[in-house]
Amino acid sequence: MARRIWLPYPDVETALEAVGPLPEGLVADCFLADGTWPDSIAEVELLVAPYMHPAPAVMARVGEMTSLRAVQLLSAGYDNFLPFLPEGVTLSNAAGVHDASTAELAVALALASNRHLDTYARNMPSGTWGNDFSTSLADRRVLIVGYGRIGAAIERRLAGFEVASVTRVARRARTGELPVHAIGELGSLLPEADVVFVITPLTPDTEHLIGAPELAAMPQDALLVNVARGRVVDTEALVAATATGRIRAALDVTDPEPLPPDHPLWRTPGVLISPHVGGQSTAFQPRMLRLVREQLARFAAGEPLANIVA
């Protein structure tokens, strides 16, 4: 008997054009979390969730998915899906899909903030020639908080910028050619970091990992780049720390999100914000399709999926 999967496309023809022929034994319906639901809700065994759709919309009728065995996300983050995951259902994230795009944006945010590109862009409508002296990535001490695949991708992209040093932090310490410090050492590492990239997953242990004490530990004019999740950083503490001008921030994620138009971070000098677009580039599509094809092949063969996070 064929096994039912749901793919995030408007129709099956479009889905097959994208992912190619399905492995033998699989049949597909399409689901975009737009308020409509396939009739096969009781039969679906593997759900490939539409990218960037809220978990409550995707999982609104999960109680009726009585055959569901696995959910495949197209995002690296997965914390928002955990509360909706039924017992016995596997959750896989899109590890590897967003490495290139998110790492590229992280470095771009650091460059744009350090070299005042946001200021120069704001000067363009008035024709203001406001050149000044800025900060280079060269000779800066870099700290990467959350040294997984994307953290490593950030470091690879920094290789040509002549940074003074790269220090790596993860949940557990690791030794080897590239030593990694444990998260418990963060407080002692922050005073020696000019640029802090935050790319750790959001978990109960990492919520508000960067709070008032951590921000206070950063050196004068240090830059915090958050491409993880907004709640990894304490927003109230960040507003207070950046308002003084002592440190700066470049944020692809915020808490709350979307950031309300009247939020002070929008107008704080030294704060640069992009609207959670770390994974949204031309690098996404080919890597996403490769992952989906590989996961469908595993599922059809009865093999465990890759990137299982729950």
C-alpha positions as CSV (number, residue, x, y, z in Angstrom):
1,M,0.0,0.0,0.0
2,A,1.3,3.4,-0.9
3,R,2.4,5.8,1.8
4,R,1.0,9.3,1.8
5,I,3.2,12.4,2.1
6,W,2.3,16.1,2.0
7,L,4.5,18.5,0.1
8,P,4.5,22.3,0.4
9,Y,3.5,23.2,-3.2
10,P,0.2,24.4,-4.7
11,D,-0.4,21.3,-6.7
12,V,1.2,17.9,-7.3
13,E,2.4,18.8,-10.8
14,T,4.4,21.7,-9.4
15,A,5.7,19.5,-6.6
16,L,6.9,16.9,-9.0
17,E,8.6,19.5,-11.3
18,A,10.5,20.6,-8.2
19,V,11.5,17.4,-6.4
20,G,11.4,15.0,-9.3
21,P,9.7,11.6,-9.5
22,L,8.7,10.3,-6.1
23,P,10.4,7.1,-4.8
24,E,8.4,4.0,-5.4
25,G,5.7,3.5,-2.7
26,L,5.0,7.2,-2.0
27,V,2.0,9.2,-3.2
28,A,1.8,13.0,-2.6
29,D,-0.8,15.6,-1.7
30,C,0.0,19.3,-1.4
31,F,-0.4,21.5,1.7
32,L,0.5,25.2,2.0
33,A,-1.0,25.9,5.5
34,D,-3.2,28.5,3.9
35,G,-6.4,27.4,5.6
36,T,-7.2,24.6,3.2
37,W,-6.5,20.9,4.0
38,P,-6.1,17.8,1.8
39,D,-8.8,15.2,2.2
40,S,-6.0,12.7,3.1
41,I,-5.5,14.2,6.6
42,A,-6.0,10.8,8.3
43,E,-3.6,9.1,5.9
44,V,-0.6,11.5,5.8
45,E,2.5,9.8,7.3
46,L,5.2,12.4,6.4
47,L,4.5,16.2,6.4
48,V,7.0,18.5,4.8
49,A,6.1,21.8,6.5
50,P,5.8,25.0,4.4
51,Y,8.7,27.3,4.9
52,M,8.3,30.2,7.3
53,H,4.7,29.3,8.2
54,P,3.8,29.6,11.9
55,A,3.7,26.2,13.7
56,P,0.1,26.7,14.9
57,A,-1.1,27.1,11.3
58,V,0.8,24.1,10.1
59,M,-0.2,21.8,13.0
60,A,-3.7,23.1,13.6
61,R,-5.3,19.8,12.8
62,V,-2.5,17.5,13.9
63,G,-4.9,15.6,16.1
64,E,-6.6,14.3,13.0
65,M,-3.4,13.1,11.4
66,T,-3.7,9.7,13.0
67,S,-1.2,8.1,10.6
68,L,1.5,10.8,11.0
69,R,5.0,9.4,11.6
70,A,7.3,12.3,10.8
71,V,7.4,16.1,10.2
72,Q,10.2,17.6,8.1
73,L,10.9,21.3,8.6
74,L,12.6,23.5,6.0
75,S,14.1,25.7,8.7
76,A,17.0,25.1,11.0
77,G,15.1,26.3,14.0
78,Y,12.5,23.9,15.4
79,D,11.6,25.2,18.9
80,N,8.2,26.6,17.7
81,F,7.1,23.1,16.5
82,L,8.0,21.2,19.7
83,P,4.8,22.1,21.6
84,F,2.6,20.7,18.8
85,L,4.5,17.5,18.1
86,P,2.4,14.4,19.1
87,E,4.1,11.6,21.0
88,G,5.8,9.1,18.7
89,V,6.2,11.6,15.8
90,T,9.7,12.3,14.6
91,L,10.7,15.9,13.9
92,S,13.6,16.7,11.5
93,N,15.0,20.1,10.8
94,A,16.8,21.5,7.7
95,A,20.3,21.4,9.1
96,G,22.7,22.2,6.2
97,V,20.1,24.0,4.1
98,H,20.6,27.4,5.6
99,D,24.3,27.3,6.4
100,A,25.5,29.3,3.4
101,S,22.8,31.9,3.3
102,T,22.6,32.6,7.1
103,A,26.4,32.7,7.5
104,E,26.6,35.1,4.5
105,L,24.0,37.4,6.1
106,A,25.7,37.3,9.5
107,V,29.0,38.5,8.0
108,A,27.2,41.0,5.9
109,L,25.5,42.5,9.0
110,A,28.8,42.7,10.7
111,L,30.4,44.5,7.8
112,A,27.4,46.8,7.3
113,S,27.4,47.8,10.9
114,N,31.1,48.2,11.3
115,R,31.5,50.1,8.1
116,H,28.4,52.3,8.7
117,L,26.7,51.2,5.5
118,D,23.3,51.7,7.2
119,T,24.2,55.3,8.0
120,Y,25.4,56.0,4.4
121,A,22.1,54.5,3.0
122,R,20.1,56.8,5.3
123,N,22.1,59.8,4.0
124,M,21.3,59.1,0.3
125,P,17.8,60.7,0.2
126,S,19.2,64.0,1.4
127,G,22.4,63.7,-0.6
128,T,24.5,64.0,2.5
129,W,28.2,63.2,1.9
130,G,28.9,62.2,5.4
131,N,32.1,60.2,5.2
132,D,33.8,59.1,8.5
133,F,36.2,56.6,10.0
134,S,34.8,53.2,10.6
135,T,35.7,49.8,12.1
136,S,37.2,47.0,10.0
137,L,36.6,43.3,10.6
138,A,40.4,43.0,10.2
139,D,42.1,42.7,13.5
140,R,38.8,42.2,15.4
141,R,38.5,39.4,18.0
142,V,35.5,37.3,17.1
143,L,33.4,35.1,19.3
144,I,30.9,32.6,17.8
145,V,28.2,31.5,20.3
146,G,26.6,28.3,19.0
147,Y,29.3,26.5,17.1
148,G,27.4,24.1,15.0
149,R,27.1,23.9,11.2
150,I,26.1,27.6,10.7
151,G,28.7,28.7,13.2
152,A,31.4,26.9,11.3
153,A,30.1,28.4,8.1
154,I,30.5,31.9,9.6
155,E,34.0,31.1,10.5
156,R,34.8,29.9,7.0
157,R,33.5,33.2,5.6
158,L,35.6,35.2,8.0
159,A,38.8,33.5,6.8
160,G,39.5,36.2,4.2
161,F,38.9,39.2,6.5
162,E,42.1,38.9,8.6
163,V,40.3,38.8,11.9
164,A,42.6,38.7,14.9
165,S,41.1,35.5,16.4
166,V,38.0,33.3,16.4
167,T,36.8,31.8,19.7
168,R,34.1,29.2,19.5
169,V,31.4,28.3,22.1
170,A,28.9,25.4,22.1
171,R,26.9,23.6,24.7
172,R,29.8,21.3,25.5
173,A,33.6,21.9,25.2
174,R,35.4,20.1,22.4
175,T,39.1,19.6,21.8
176,G,40.9,19.2,18.5
177,E,42.2,21.3,15.7
178,L,39.4,23.8,16.4
179,P,38.9,23.9,20.1
180,V,35.4,24.8,21.3
181,H,34.6,26.3,24.8
182,A,31.6,25.2,26.9
183,I,28.7,27.6,27.2
184,G,29.5,28.0,30.9
185,E,32.7,29.9,30.0
186,L,30.7,32.6,28.1
187,G,31.0,35.2,30.8
188,S,34.8,35.0,30.8
189,L,35.1,35.1,27.0
190,L,32.8,38.1,26.3
191,P,35.3,40.7,27.6
192,E,37.8,39.6,24.9
193,A,35.4,39.8,22.0
194,D,34.9,42.7,19.6
195,V,32.3,40.9,17.4
196,V,29.9,38.4,18.9
197,F,28.0,36.2,16.5
198,V,25.0,34.5,18.2
199,I,23.7,31.4,16.3
200,T,22.7,29.0,19.1
201,P,19.4,27.1,18.9
202,L,16.6,28.5,21.2
203,T,16.0,26.1,24.1
204,P,15.0,26.6,27.7
205,D,18.7,26.8,28.5
206,T,19.5,29.4,25.9
207,E,16.5,31.7,26.3
208,H,18.0,35.1,27.4
209,L,21.4,33.6,27.3
210,I,22.6,37.1,26.4
211,G,21.2,39.3,29.1
212,A,22.3,42.4,31.0
213,P,25.4,40.8,32.6
214,E,26.6,39.4,29.3
215,L,26.0,42.7,27.4
216,A,27.8,44.6,30.2
217,A,30.8,42.2,29.9
218,M,31.3,43.1,26.2
219,P,34.0,45.7,25.5
220,Q,33.3,49.3,24.5
221,D,32.0,49.5,20.9
222,A,31.7,45.8,20.6
223,L,29.1,44.4,18.1
224,L,26.5,41.8,18.8
225,V,25.2,40.0,15.7
226,N,22.1,37.8,16.4
227,V,21.1,35.4,13.6
228,A,19.7,32.8,16.0
229,R,16.3,33.5,17.6
230,G,15.2,36.7,19.1
231,R,14.6,35.3,22.6
232,V,18.2,34.1,22.9
233,V,18.9,37.8,23.7
234,D,17.0,39.7,26.4
235,T,15.4,42.5,24.4
236,E,14.9,44.8,27.3
237,A,18.5,44.5,28.3
238,L,19.6,45.0,24.7
239,V,17.6,48.2,24.4
240,A,19.2,49.6,27.5
241,A,22.7,48.6,26.5
242,T,22.6,49.9,23.0
243,A,20.8,53.1,24.0
244,T,23.9,54.2,25.8
245,G,26.0,53.8,22.7
246,R,28.5,51.6,24.5
247,I,27.8,48.6,22.3
248,R,26.1,48.1,18.9
249,A,23.8,45.4,17.6
250,A,23.0,43.9,14.1
251,L,19.9,41.7,14.3
252,D,18.2,39.4,11.8
253,V,15.9,38.2,14.6
254,T,14.1,40.0,17.4
255,D,11.8,39.5,20.3
256,P,9.0,40.2,19.6
257,E,8.8,39.3,15.9
258,P,7.8,41.1,13.8
259,L,9.2,44.0,15.7
260,P,6.4,46.6,16.2
261,P,6.9,49.8,14.3
262,D,7.1,51.8,17.5
263,H,9.7,49.6,19.1
264,P,12.8,51.6,20.3
265,L,15.3,49.3,18.6
266,W,14.2,50.7,15.2
267,R,15.5,54.1,16.1
268,T,18.4,53.3,18.4
269,P,21.7,54.6,16.8
270,G,24.1,51.7,16.4
271,V,21.4,49.1,15.8
272,L,20.9,47.6,12.4
273,I,17.9,45.3,11.8
274,S,17.0,42.9,8.9
275,P,13.6,41.2,9.0
276,H,14.5,37.5,9.7
277,V,15.8,36.8,6.2
278,G,18.9,34.7,7.1
279,G,17.7,31.7,5.0
280,Q,16.0,33.6,2.3
281,S,18.4,33.8,-0.6
282,T,19.0,31.9,-3.9
283,A,21.1,29.5,-1.9
284,F,18.0,28.1,-0.2
285,Q,16.2,26.4,-3.1
286,P,18.8,24.0,-4.4
287,R,19.9,22.9,-0.9
288,M,16.2,22.5,0.3
289,L,15.4,20.3,-2.7
290,R,18.4,18.2,-2.2
291,L,17.4,17.6,1.5
292,V,13.7,16.8,0.6
293,R,14.7,14.3,-2.1
294,E,17.1,12.6,0.3
295,Q,14.5,12.5,3.1
296,L,11.8,11.1,0.8
297,A,14.2,8.3,-0.4
298,R,15.0,7.4,3.3
299,F,11.3,7.5,4.2
300,A,10.3,5.2,1.3
301,A,13.1,2.8,2.1
302,G,12.0,2.6,5.8
303,E,15.3,4.2,6.9
304,P,15.6,6.8,9.7
305,L,15.4,10.4,8.5
306,A,18.4,12.6,8.8
307,N,18.5,15.7,11.1
308,I,16.2,14.3,13.7
309,V,15.8,16.8,16.5
310,A,12.9,15.3,18.4
